[in-house]
Amino acid sequence: MSLYTSDSFASASAAGTDWRDTARKVLEDLEKARTAGDNFNLGFLYISDKLTEDARNILDLFRSVTKIEHWVGAIGLGVCGTGAEYIDEPAISAMIGRIGKKDFCVFPAIDLNPGPARAALEQWTDGAEPMLVLVHGDPLSDTDPAAILTQLERITGGFIAGGLSSSRTVHLQFADEVMQGGVSGVAFSQDIAVASALTQGCVPIGPVHTITRCDENVVMELDGQRAFDVFAADLRLMAEKKAGRDPGRAIAESASGEDPNDLFRGEVHVAFPVPGSDRQDYLVRNALGIDPDKGWIAVAHSIMNGEQMMFVHRDNDTVRADLSRMLLDLRQRLKNDIGSFSPRGAVYISCVARTMSDFGGGEMKLVREILGDVPLAGFYANGEISNRRIYGYTAVLILFL
């Protein structure tokens, strides 16, 4: 079964041979949830990049068949639904919801010209106070998505969550129309009860260090020592939990003759703690390369002296453990705050890198086991967004309560 319903939402997902076959399967399931006067008026639409060329046809068909005018969503290398994920195949995940007309505002892409989006949002905020802003963005936008999110936060004052599209071709979004570039989405008023949580999927393998010498994106020293030497020492801590040889010794002595950069192409990453975070969040970034002779590490992040940095480890076990923790914590938090846990709908945005691990095939099964049969739609992103920040290797969950 791919149709899941609640009193306010319905979702369906499917894979197919082409866009018509896939769209037909999803629409036929959604139609089973429709009744006369059901007042569904907002749709969430996520399609795999195998269907990029037909994105406009898919949106037009969904609008025509459902009679729902407002749609938001994005393209991903994979999409997900309740208990299911679809990777590297033609697939669609969709959810329709019933939201008060005055309680949401779909806004077009903010990029080099923020005028249309600003006008739509400012007109809406005259009568509503934003709570959650669900966004979808283009990672290749002419304007840095992080700068756009900062601007969006100033305009709305809401909690911004979502993800950047992932595609082997064109990065597209849906915001009542098919769009490319910038960041678009939908803002919800404070009268719409929501909850959001982030799962990191990584665990620290050593203490937090201070960058004491750097040049642009190259870390030269940590805590007054060569960055590479600090990394090797931290890696030995992780080696205690691993079977076989000591990777720290393999790096330091280069006994095996392998390229030490391979370590950063697998399970080890750099991370930067989020200042002031009450949940000890951190931004995970890739290491672009290391120079054992000079002791330098190049990272995919803007850095400065005095900034904190650490090394983190990610594998199937850490992803599964942190996802379970996040879901159980959120479930308990809602029970404590409102006395029950009965979400009506959900949007789930996970990192595309999580599809490449063995755990990728069981992520949505675990979500369903803990959340239950909640209507859900989502996709695998090229950057996950929570509290306006762009993360990597994470997953973001939004619940409508």
Buried (B, 14 or more C-beta within 10 A) or exposed (E): EBBBBBEBBBBBBBBBEEBBEBBBBBBBBBEEBEEEEEEBBBBBBBBBBBBBEBBEBBBEBBBEBBEBEBBBBBBBBBBBBBBBBBBEBBBBBBBBBBBEEEBBBBBBBBBEEBEEBBEBBEEBBEEBEBBBBBBBBBBBBEBEBBEBBEBBBEBBBBBBBBBBBBBEEBBBBBBBEBBBBBBBBBBBBEEBBBBBBBBBBBBBBBEBBEBBBBEEBBBBBBEEBBBBBBBBBBBBBBBEEEEEEBBBBBBBEEEEEEEBBEBBEEBBBBBBBBEEEEEEBBBBBBBBBBBBEEBBBBBEBEBEEEBBBBBBBBBBEBBBEBBBEBBEEBBEEBEEEEEEBEBBBBBBBBBBBBBEBEBBEBBBEBBBEBBEEBBBBBBBBBBBBBBBBBBBBBBBBBBBB
